[in-house]
Amino acid sequence: MEGKTKEVRRAYYLTDTMSRVVLTKMSTKGQVVIPKAMRKDLDIEDGDIFAVFGKADTIVLRRVSIPTEE
């Protein structure tokens, strides 16, 4: 039962801290689609750069801005 409790806690944490949870599937090329409505809500555009963090069964994408050389 400990494993199920851990999963429920994790699911609650994710839904409690994020405005929306949606399901998506990885393609055979390793690509994951961020649904259009979520991209619009978060103002994500083509070419945006993300840092990818992973541990155990969790992956986090964080948008980053790379300073331009001036």
PyMOL Python script that loads the backbone (N, CA, C, O; Angstrom):
from pymol import cmd

cmd.read_pdbstr("""\
ATOM      1  N   MET A   1       0.825  -1.212   0.000  1.00  0.00           N
ATOM      2  CA  MET A   1       0.000   0.000   0.000  1.00  0.00           C
ATOM      3  C   MET A   1       0.861   1.265   0.000  1.00  0.00           C
ATOM      4  O   MET A   1       0.416   2.316  -0.461  1.00  0.00           O
ATOM      5  N   GLU A   2       2.073   1.171   0.506  1.00  0.00           N
ATOM      6  CA  GLU A   2       2.957   2.340   0.560  1.00  0.00           C
ATOM      7  C   GLU A   2       3.165   2.953  -0.829  1.00  0.00           C
ATOM      8  O   GLU A   2       3.146   4.175  -0.976  1.00  0.00           O
ATOM      9  N   GLY A   3       3.362   2.106  -1.848  1.00  0.00           N
ATOM     10  CA  GLY A   3       3.561   2.618  -3.205  1.00  0.00           C
ATOM     11  C   GLY A   3       2.368   3.406  -3.708  1.00  0.00           C
ATOM     12  O   GLY A   3       2.537   4.454  -4.331  1.00  0.00           O
ATOM     13  N   LYS A   4       1.158   2.915  -3.446  1.00  0.00           N
ATOM     14  CA  LYS A   4      -0.054   3.620  -3.883  1.00  0.00           C
ATOM     15  C   LYS A   4      -0.188   4.952  -3.165  1.00  0.00           C
ATOM     16  O   LYS A   4      -0.548   5.956  -3.780  1.00  0.00           O
ATOM     17  N   THR A   5       0.100   4.971  -1.868  1.00  0.00           N
ATOM     18  CA  THR A   5       0.027   6.221  -1.103  1.00  0.00           C
ATOM     19  C   THR A   5       1.007   7.238  -1.662  1.00  0.00           C
ATOM     20  O   THR A   5       0.683   8.418  -1.796  1.00  0.00           O
ATOM     21  N   LYS A   6       2.199   6.777  -1.986  1.00  0.00           N
ATOM     22  CA  LYS A   6       3.217   7.662  -2.546  1.00  0.00           C
ATOM     23  C   LYS A   6       2.743   8.249  -3.874  1.00  0.00           C
ATOM     24  O   LYS A   6       2.921   9.442  -4.122  1.00  0.00           O
ATOM     25  N   GLU A   7       2.137   7.416  -4.735  1.00  0.00           N
ATOM     26  CA  GLU A   7       1.636   7.890  -6.025  1.00  0.00           C
ATOM     27  C   GLU A   7       0.513   8.906  -5.850  1.00  0.00           C
ATOM     28  O   GLU A   7       0.476   9.908  -6.563  1.00  0.00           O
ATOM     29  N   VAL A   8      -0.395   8.667  -4.923  1.00  0.00           N
ATOM     30  CA  VAL A   8      -1.498   9.597  -4.677  1.00  0.00           C
ATOM     31  C   VAL A   8      -0.953  10.927  -4.181  1.00  0.00           C
ATOM     32  O   VAL A   8      -1.401  11.985  -4.622  1.00  0.00           O
ATOM     33  N   ARG A   9       0.002  10.884  -3.274  1.00  0.00           N
ATOM     34  CA  ARG A   9       0.607  12.133  -2.779  1.00  0.00           C
ATOM     35  C   ARG A   9       1.266  12.898  -3.913  1.00  0.00           C
ATOM     36  O   ARG A   9       1.123  14.116  -4.013  1.00  0.00           O
ATOM     37  N   ARG A  10       1.989  12.184  -4.769  1.00  0.00           N
ATOM     38  CA  ARG A  10       2.663  12.831  -5.890  1.00  0.00           C
ATOM     39  C   ARG A  10       1.633  13.455  -6.825  1.00  0.00           C
ATOM     40  O   ARG A  10       1.804  14.595  -7.255  1.00  0.00           O
ATOM     41  N   ALA A  11       0.569  12.728  -7.145  1.00  0.00           N
ATOM     42  CA  ALA A  11      -0.471  13.247  -8.034  1.00  0.00           C
ATOM     43  C   ALA A  11      -1.130  14.476  -7.422  1.00  0.00           C
ATOM     44  O   ALA A  11      -1.395  15.447  -8.131  1.00  0.00           O
ATOM     45  N   TYR A  12      -1.400  14.454  -6.117  1.00  0.00           N
ATOM     46  CA  TYR A  12      -2.011  15.606  -5.456  1.00  0.00           C
ATOM     47  C   TYR A  12      -1.081  16.802  -5.529  1.00  0.00           C
ATOM     48  O   TYR A  12      -1.523  17.918  -5.804  1.00  0.00           O
ATOM     49  N   TYR A  13       0.200  16.583  -5.287  1.00  0.00           N
ATOM     50  CA  TYR A  13       1.167  17.673  -5.343  1.00  0.00           C
ATOM     51  C   TYR A  13       1.157  18.309  -6.721  1.00  0.00           C
ATOM     52  O   TYR A  13       1.127  19.534  -6.841  1.00  0.00           O
ATOM     53  N   LEU A  14       1.181  17.485  -7.764  1.00  0.00           N
ATOM     54  CA  LEU A  14       1.206  18.030  -9.118  1.00  0.00           C
ATOM     55  C   LEU A  14      -0.051  18.824  -9.433  1.00  0.00           C
ATOM     56  O   LEU A  14       0.036  19.911 -10.003  1.00  0.00           O
ATOM     57  N   THR A  15      -1.219  18.300  -9.071  1.00  0.00           N
ATOM     58  CA  THR A  15      -2.449  19.016  -9.396  1.00  0.00           C
ATOM     59  C   THR A  15      -2.642  20.221  -8.498  1.00  0.00           C
ATOM     60  O   THR A  15      -3.300  21.185  -8.891  1.00  0.00           O
ATOM     61  N   ASP A  16      -2.081  20.186  -7.300  1.00  0.00           N
ATOM     62  CA  ASP A  16      -2.222  21.303  -6.374  1.00  0.00           C
ATOM     63  C   ASP A  16      -1.315  22.470  -6.757  1.00  0.00           C
ATOM     64  O   ASP A  16      -1.656  23.623  -6.495  1.00  0.00           O
ATOM     65  N   THR A  17      -0.165  22.191  -7.371  1.00  0.00           N
ATOM     66  CA  THR A  17       0.787  23.254  -7.664  1.00  0.00           C
ATOM     67  C   THR A  17       0.734  23.733  -9.106  1.00  0.00           C
ATOM     68  O   THR A  17       1.323  24.765  -9.426  1.00  0.00           O
ATOM     69  N   MET A  18       0.053  23.022  -9.973  1.00  0.00           N
ATOM     70  CA  MET A  18      -0.037  23.418 -11.367  1.00  0.00           C
ATOM     71  C   MET A  18      -1.491  23.736 -11.689  1.00  0.00           C
ATOM     72  O   MET A  18      -2.411  23.143 -11.125  1.00  0.00           O
ATOM     73  N   SER A  19      -1.682  24.680 -12.604  1.00  0.00           N
ATOM     74  CA  SER A  19      -3.046  25.096 -12.905  1.00  0.00           C
ATOM     75  C   SER A  19      -3.824  24.036 -13.684  1.00  0.00           C
ATOM     76  O   SER A  19      -5.050  23.974 -13.589  1.00  0.00           O
ATOM     77  N   ARG A  20      -3.121  23.201 -14.454  1.00  0.00           N
ATOM     78  CA  ARG A  20      -3.822  22.219 -15.277  1.00  0.00           C
ATOM     79  C   ARG A  20      -2.904  21.024 -15.520  1.00  0.00           C
ATOM     80  O   ARG A  20      -1.701  21.186 -15.724  1.00  0.00           O
ATOM     81  N   VAL A  21      -3.469  19.853 -15.498  1.00  0.00           N
ATOM     82  CA  VAL A  21      -2.720  18.639 -15.817  1.00  0.00           C
ATOM     83  C   VAL A  21      -3.382  17.997 -17.026  1.00  0.00           C
ATOM     84  O   VAL A  21      -4.586  17.740 -17.013  1.00  0.00           O
ATOM     85  N   VAL A  22      -2.609  17.739 -18.064  1.00  0.00           N
ATOM     86  CA  VAL A  22      -3.115  17.072 -19.255  1.00  0.00           C
ATOM     87  C   VAL A  22      -2.221  15.876 -19.556  1.00  0.00           C
ATOM     88  O   VAL A  22      -1.075  15.818 -19.110  1.00  0.00           O
ATOM     89  N   LEU A  23      -2.748  14.934 -20.306  1.00  0.00           N
ATOM     90  CA  LEU A  23      -1.962  13.774 -20.710  1.00  0.00           C
ATOM     91  C   LEU A  23      -1.474  13.967 -22.135  1.00  0.00           C
ATOM     92  O   LEU A  23      -2.194  14.499 -22.980  1.00  0.00           O
ATOM     93  N   THR A  24      -0.260  13.536 -22.394  1.00  0.00           N
ATOM     94  CA  THR A  24       0.305  13.563 -23.732  1.00  0.00           C
ATOM     95  C   THR A  24       1.150  12.308 -23.878  1.00  0.00           C
ATOM     96  O   THR A  24       1.449  11.641 -22.887  1.00  0.00           O
ATOM     97  N   LYS A  25       1.536  11.983 -25.099  1.00  0.00           N
ATOM     98  CA  LYS A  25       2.252  10.738 -25.340  1.00  0.00           C
ATOM     99  C   LYS A  25       3.534  11.024 -26.105  1.00  0.00           C
ATOM    100  O   LYS A  25       3.565  11.901 -26.969  1.00  0.00           O
ATOM    101  N   MET A  26       4.594  10.284 -25.787  1.00  0.00           N
ATOM    102  CA  MET A  26       5.857  10.450 -26.483  1.00  0.00           C
ATOM    103  C   MET A  26       5.810   9.694 -27.809  1.00  0.00           C
ATOM    104  O   MET A  26       5.310   8.572 -27.879  1.00  0.00           O
ATOM    105  N   SER A  27       6.339  10.326 -28.858  1.00  0.00           N
ATOM    106  CA  SER A  27       6.371   9.698 -30.179  1.00  0.00           C
ATOM    107  C   SER A  27       7.546   8.723 -30.265  1.00  0.00           C
ATOM    108  O   SER A  27       8.368   8.637 -29.353  1.00  0.00           O
ATOM    109  N   THR A  28       7.608   7.998 -31.367  1.00  0.00           N
ATOM    110  CA  THR A  28       8.719   7.070 -31.577  1.00  0.00           C
ATOM    111  C   THR A  28      10.047   7.807 -31.730  1.00  0.00           C
ATOM    112  O   THR A  28      11.113   7.207 -31.588  1.00  0.00           O
ATOM    113  N   LYS A  29       9.985   9.107 -32.019  1.00  0.00           N
ATOM    114  CA  LYS A  29      11.194   9.927 -32.134  1.00  0.00           C
ATOM    115  C   LYS A  29      11.566  10.596 -30.811  1.00  0.00           C
ATOM    116  O   LYS A  29      12.517  11.377 -30.763  1.00  0.00           O
ATOM    117  N   GLY A  30      10.835  10.303 -29.746  1.00  0.00           N
ATOM    118  CA  GLY A  30      11.133  10.887 -28.441  1.00  0.00           C
ATOM    119  C   GLY A  30      10.543  12.272 -28.245  1.00  0.00           C
ATOM    120  O   GLY A  30      10.930  12.980 -27.316  1.00  0.00           O
ATOM    121  N   GLN A  31       9.622  12.666 -29.097  1.00  0.00           N
ATOM    122  CA  GLN A  31       9.013  13.989 -29.003  1.00  0.00           C
ATOM    123  C   GLN A  31       7.737  13.936 -28.174  1.00  0.00           C
ATOM    124  O   GLN A  31       6.953  12.993 -28.272  1.00  0.00           O
ATOM    125  N   VAL A  32       7.545  14.970 -27.355  1.00  0.00           N
ATOM    126  CA  VAL A  32       6.332  15.096 -26.544  1.00  0.00           C
ATOM    127  C   VAL A  32       5.667  16.410 -26.919  1.00  0.00           C
ATOM    128  O   VAL A  32       6.314  17.458 -26.925  1.00  0.00           O
ATOM    129  N   VAL A  33       4.378  16.357 -27.230  1.00  0.00           N
ATOM    130  CA  VAL A  33       3.639  17.549 -27.646  1.00  0.00           C
ATOM    131  C   VAL A  33       3.053  18.249 -26.427  1.00  0.00           C
ATOM    132  O   VAL A  33       2.413  17.622 -25.583  1.00  0.00           O
ATOM    133  N   ILE A  34       3.279  19.555 -26.347  1.00  0.00           N
ATOM    134  CA  ILE A  34       2.593  20.386 -25.356  1.00  0.00           C
ATOM    135  C   ILE A  34       1.317  20.864 -26.052  1.00  0.00           C
ATOM    136  O   ILE A  34       1.400  21.553 -27.069  1.00  0.00           O
ATOM    137  N   PRO A  35       0.145  20.515 -25.531  1.00  0.00           N
ATOM    138  CA  PRO A  35      -1.107  20.859 -26.212  1.00  0.00           C
ATOM    139  C   PRO A  35      -1.222  22.357 -26.517  1.00  0.00           C
ATOM    140  O   PRO A  35      -0.744  23.201 -25.759  1.00  0.00           O
ATOM    141  N   LYS A  36      -1.866  22.658 -27.639  1.00  0.00           N
ATOM    142  CA  LYS A  36      -1.989  24.035 -28.133  1.00  0.00           C
ATOM    143  C   LYS A  36      -2.572  24.983 -27.088  1.00  0.00           C
ATOM    144  O   LYS A  36      -2.061  26.088 -26.905  1.00  0.00           O
ATOM    145  N   ALA A  37      -3.632  24.566 -26.403  1.00  0.00           N
ATOM    146  CA  ALA A  37      -4.262  25.440 -25.404  1.00  0.00           C
ATOM    147  C   ALA A  37      -3.279  25.784 -24.284  1.00  0.00           C
ATOM    148  O   ALA A  37      -3.258  26.915 -23.799  1.00  0.00           O
ATOM    149  N   MET A  38      -2.466  24.808 -23.875  1.00  0.00           N
ATOM    150  CA  MET A  38      -1.492  25.062 -22.819  1.00  0.00           C
ATOM    151  C   MET A  38      -0.376  25.977 -23.326  1.00  0.00           C
ATOM    152  O   MET A  38       0.084  26.855 -22.596  1.00  0.00           O
ATOM    153  N   ARG A  39       0.063  25.774 -24.580  1.00  0.00           N
ATOM    154  CA  ARG A  39       1.082  26.664 -25.156  1.00  0.00           C
ATOM    155  C   ARG A  39       0.566  28.092 -25.203  1.00  0.00           C
ATOM    156  O   ARG A  39       1.305  29.034 -24.919  1.00  0.00           O
ATOM    157  N   LYS A  40      -0.701  28.252 -25.560  1.00  0.00           N
ATOM    158  CA  LYS A  40      -1.296  29.589 -25.621  1.00  0.00           C
ATOM    159  C   LYS A  40      -1.377  30.205 -24.224  1.00  0.00           C
ATOM    160  O   LYS A  40      -0.989  31.357 -24.029  1.00  0.00           O
ATOM    161  N   ASP A  41      -1.880  29.439 -23.253  1.00  0.00           N
ATOM    162  CA  ASP A  41      -2.008  29.939 -21.879  1.00  0.00           C
ATOM    163  C   ASP A  41      -0.664  30.354 -21.291  1.00  0.00           C
ATOM    164  O   ASP A  41      -0.584  31.327 -20.542  1.00  0.00           O
ATOM    165  N   LEU A  42       0.393  29.614 -21.631  1.00  0.00           N
ATOM    166  CA  LEU A  42       1.719  29.871 -21.065  1.00  0.00           C
ATOM    167  C   LEU A  42       2.586  30.736 -21.973  1.00  0.00           C
ATOM    168  O   LEU A  42       3.759  30.972 -21.681  1.00  0.00           O
ATOM    169  N   ASP A  43       2.004  31.210 -23.081  1.00  0.00           N
ATOM    170  CA  ASP A  43       2.709  32.056 -24.046  1.00  0.00           C
ATOM    171  C   ASP A  43       3.996  31.390 -24.539  1.00  0.00           C
ATOM    172  O   ASP A  43       5.049  32.025 -24.596  1.00  0.00           O
ATOM    173  N   ILE A  44       3.900  30.110 -24.892  1.00  0.00           N
ATOM    174  CA  ILE A  44       5.035  29.365 -25.433  1.00  0.00           C
ATOM    175  C   ILE A  44       4.991  29.480 -26.948  1.00  0.00           C
ATOM    176  O   ILE A  44       3.955  29.246 -27.571  1.00  0.00           O
ATOM    177  N   GLU A  45       6.129  29.843 -27.536  1.00  0.00           N
ATOM    178  CA  GLU A  45       6.197  30.051 -28.979  1.00  0.00           C
ATOM    179  C   GLU A  45       7.243  29.141 -29.606  1.00  0.00           C
ATOM    180  O   GLU A  45       8.114  28.609 -28.918  1.00  0.00           O
ATOM    181  N   ASP A  46       7.147  28.968 -30.931  1.00  0.00           N
ATOM    182  CA  ASP A  46       8.163  28.203 -31.662  1.00  0.00           C
ATOM    183  C   ASP A  46       9.535  28.782 -31.354  1.00  0.00           C
ATOM    184  O   ASP A  46       9.708  30.001 -31.320  1.00  0.00           O
ATOM    185  N   GLY A  47      10.491  27.922 -31.133  1.00  0.00           N
ATOM    186  CA  GLY A  47      11.858  28.370 -30.891  1.00  0.00           C
ATOM    187  C   GLY A  47      12.186  28.641 -29.438  1.00  0.00           C
ATOM    188  O   GLY A  47      13.354  28.845 -29.109  1.00  0.00           O
ATOM    189  N   ASP A  48      11.186  28.651 -28.545  1.00  0.00           N
ATOM    190  CA  ASP A  48      11.479  28.835 -27.122  1.00  0.00           C
ATOM    191  C   ASP A  48      12.409  27.719 -26.660  1.00  0.00           C
ATOM    192  O   ASP A  48      12.310  26.588 -27.136  1.00  0.00           O
ATOM    193  N   ILE A  49      13.298  28.031 -25.747  1.00  0.00           N
ATOM    194  CA  ILE A  49      14.288  27.072 -25.258  1.00  0.00           C
ATOM    195  C   ILE A  49      13.917  26.654 -23.843  1.00  0.00           C
ATOM    196  O   ILE A  49      13.514  27.477 -23.021  1.00  0.00           O
ATOM    197  N   PHE A  50      14.060  25.353 -23.574  1.00  0.00           N
ATOM    198  CA  PHE A  50      13.706  24.803 -22.271  1.00  0.00           C
ATOM    199  C   PHE A  50      14.874  24.038 -21.681  1.00  0.00           C
ATOM    200  O   PHE A  50      15.597  23.344 -22.396  1.00  0.00           O
ATOM    201  N   ALA A  51      15.058  24.166 -20.380  1.00  0.00           N
ATOM    202  CA  ALA A  51      15.957  23.286 -19.635  1.00  0.00           C
ATOM    203  C   ALA A  51      15.115  22.086 -19.231  1.00  0.00           C
ATOM    204  O   ALA A  51      13.958  22.239 -18.837  1.00  0.00           O
ATOM    205  N   VAL A  52      15.690  20.898 -19.327  1.00  0.00           N
ATOM    206  CA  VAL A  52      14.968  19.671 -19.000  1.00  0.00           C
ATOM    207  C   VAL A  52      15.634  19.033 -17.788  1.00  0.00           C
ATOM    208  O   VAL A  52      16.832  18.750 -17.802  1.00  0.00           O
ATOM    209  N   PHE A  53      14.845  18.809 -16.741  1.00  0.00           N
ATOM    210  CA  PHE A  53      15.325  18.179 -15.516  1.00  0.00           C
ATOM    211  C   PHE A  53      14.588  16.863 -15.347  1.00  0.00           C
ATOM    212  O   PHE A  53      13.389  16.786 -15.616  1.00  0.00           O
ATOM    213  N   GLY A  54      15.280  15.838 -14.909  1.00  0.00           N
ATOM    214  CA  GLY A  54      14.615  14.561 -14.694  1.00  0.00           C
ATOM    215  C   GLY A  54      15.157  13.832 -13.482  1.00  0.00           C
ATOM    216  O   GLY A  54      16.354  13.870 -13.197  1.00  0.00           O
ATOM    217  N   LYS A  55      14.264  13.174 -12.778  1.00  0.00           N
ATOM    218  CA  LYS A  55      14.644  12.335 -11.642  1.00  0.00           C
ATOM    219  C   LYS A  55      13.555  11.293 -11.455  1.00  0.00           C
ATOM    220  O   LYS A  55      12.368  11.618 -11.415  1.00  0.00           O
ATOM    221  N   ALA A  56      13.971  10.038 -11.342  1.00  0.00           N
ATOM    222  CA  ALA A  56      13.040   8.918 -11.168  1.00  0.00           C
ATOM    223  C   ALA A  56      12.003   8.948 -12.293  1.00  0.00           C
ATOM    224  O   ALA A  56      12.359   8.772 -13.458  1.00  0.00           O
ATOM    225  N   ASP A  57      10.728   9.168 -11.964  1.00  0.00           N
ATOM    226  CA  ASP A  57       9.673   9.148 -12.986  1.00  0.00           C
ATOM    227  C   ASP A  57       9.110  10.534 -13.262  1.00  0.00           C
ATOM    228  O   ASP A  57       7.977  10.661 -13.726  1.00  0.00           O
ATOM    229  N   THR A  58       9.895  11.583 -12.979  1.00  0.00           N
ATOM    230  CA  THR A  58       9.414  12.956 -13.149  1.00  0.00           C
ATOM    231  C   THR A  58      10.322  13.720 -14.107  1.00  0.00           C
ATOM    232  O   THR A  58      11.546  13.671 -13.987  1.00  0.00           O
ATOM    233  N   ILE A  59       9.716  14.422 -15.053  1.00  0.00           N
ATOM    234  CA  ILE A  59      10.445  15.298 -15.972  1.00  0.00           C
ATOM    235  C   ILE A  59       9.848  16.689 -15.845  1.00  0.00           C
ATOM    236  O   ILE A  59       8.628  16.851 -15.843  1.00  0.00           O
ATOM    237  N   VAL A  60      10.710  17.693 -15.740  1.00  0.00           N
ATOM    238  CA  VAL A  60      10.260  19.077 -15.634  1.00  0.00           C
ATOM    239  C   VAL A  60      10.893  19.870 -16.768  1.00  0.00           C
ATOM    240  O   VAL A  60      12.095  19.774 -17.010  1.00  0.00           O
ATOM    241  N   LEU A  61      10.074  20.654 -17.458  1.00  0.00           N
ATOM    242  CA  LEU A  61      10.559  21.581 -18.479  1.00  0.00           C
ATOM    243  C   LEU A  61      10.475  22.986 -17.907  1.00  0.00           C
ATOM    244  O   LEU A  61       9.432  23.393 -17.396  1.00  0.00           O
ATOM    245  N   ARG A  62      11.564  23.721 -17.991  1.00  0.00           N
ATOM    246  CA  ARG A  62      11.545  25.108 -17.527  1.00  0.00           C
ATOM    247  C   ARG A  62      12.054  25.991 -18.665  1.00  0.00           C
ATOM    248  O   ARG A  62      13.162  25.804 -19.166  1.00  0.00           O
ATOM    249  N   ARG A  63      11.231  26.947 -19.057  1.00  0.00           N
ATOM    250  CA  ARG A  63      11.626  27.847 -20.142  1.00  0.00           C
ATOM    251  C   ARG A  63      12.777  28.722 -19.660  1.00  0.00           C
ATOM    252  O   ARG A  63      12.751  29.242 -18.545  1.00  0.00           O
ATOM    253  N   VAL A  64      13.778  28.876 -20.507  1.00  0.00           N
ATOM    254  CA  VAL A  64      14.934  29.701 -20.163  1.00  0.00           C
ATOM    255  C   VAL A  64      15.177  30.697 -21.283  1.00  0.00           C
ATOM    256  O   VAL A  64      14.798  30.467 -22.431  1.00  0.00           O
ATOM    257  N   SER A  65      15.803  31.788 -20.938  1.00  0.00           N
ATOM    258  CA  SER A  65      16.197  32.746 -21.967  1.00  0.00           C
ATOM    259  C   SER A  65      17.719  32.801 -21.984  1.00  0.00           C
ATOM    260  O   SER A  65      18.367  32.952 -20.949  1.00  0.00           O
ATOM    261  N   ILE A  66      18.259  32.678 -23.165  1.00  0.00           N
ATOM    262  CA  ILE A  66      19.701  32.706 -23.363  1.00  0.00           C
ATOM    263  C   ILE A  66      20.085  34.144 -23.689  1.00  0.00           C
ATOM    264  O   ILE A  66      19.564  34.722 -24.642  1.00  0.00           O
ATOM    265  N   PRO A  67      20.994  34.729 -22.906  1.00  0.00           N
ATOM    266  CA  PRO A  67      21.404  36.112 -23.195  1.00  0.00           C
ATOM    267  C   PRO A  67      22.057  36.201 -24.576  1.00  0.00           C
ATOM    268  O   PRO A  67      22.826  35.325 -24.972  1.00  0.00           O
ATOM    269  N   THR A  68      21.740  37.259 -25.287  1.00  0.00           N
ATOM    270  CA  THR A  68      22.352  37.466 -26.598  1.00  0.00           C
ATOM    271  C   THR A  68      23.661  38.212 -26.421  1.00  0.00           C
ATOM    272  O   THR A  68      23.818  39.015 -25.501  1.00  0.00           O
ATOM    273  N   GLU A  69      24.596  37.934 -27.316  1.00  0.00           N
ATOM    274  CA  GLU A  69      25.883  38.631 -27.255  1.00  0.00           C
ATOM    275  C   GLU A  69      25.713  40.029 -27.824  1.00  0.00           C
ATOM    276  O   GLU A  69      25.143  40.212 -28.900  1.00  0.00           O
ATOM    277  N   GLU A  70      26.207  41.000 -27.096  1.00  0.00           N
ATOM    278  CA  GLU A  70      26.109  42.392 -27.569  1.00  0.00           C
ATOM    279  C   GLU A  70      27.456  43.036 -27.551  1.00  0.00           C
ATOM    280  O   GLU A  70      27.586  44.206 -27.912  1.00  0.00           O
TER     281      GLU A  70
END
""", "prot")
cmd.dss("prot")
cmd.show_as("cartoon", "prot")
cmd.util.cbc("prot")
cmd.orient("prot")
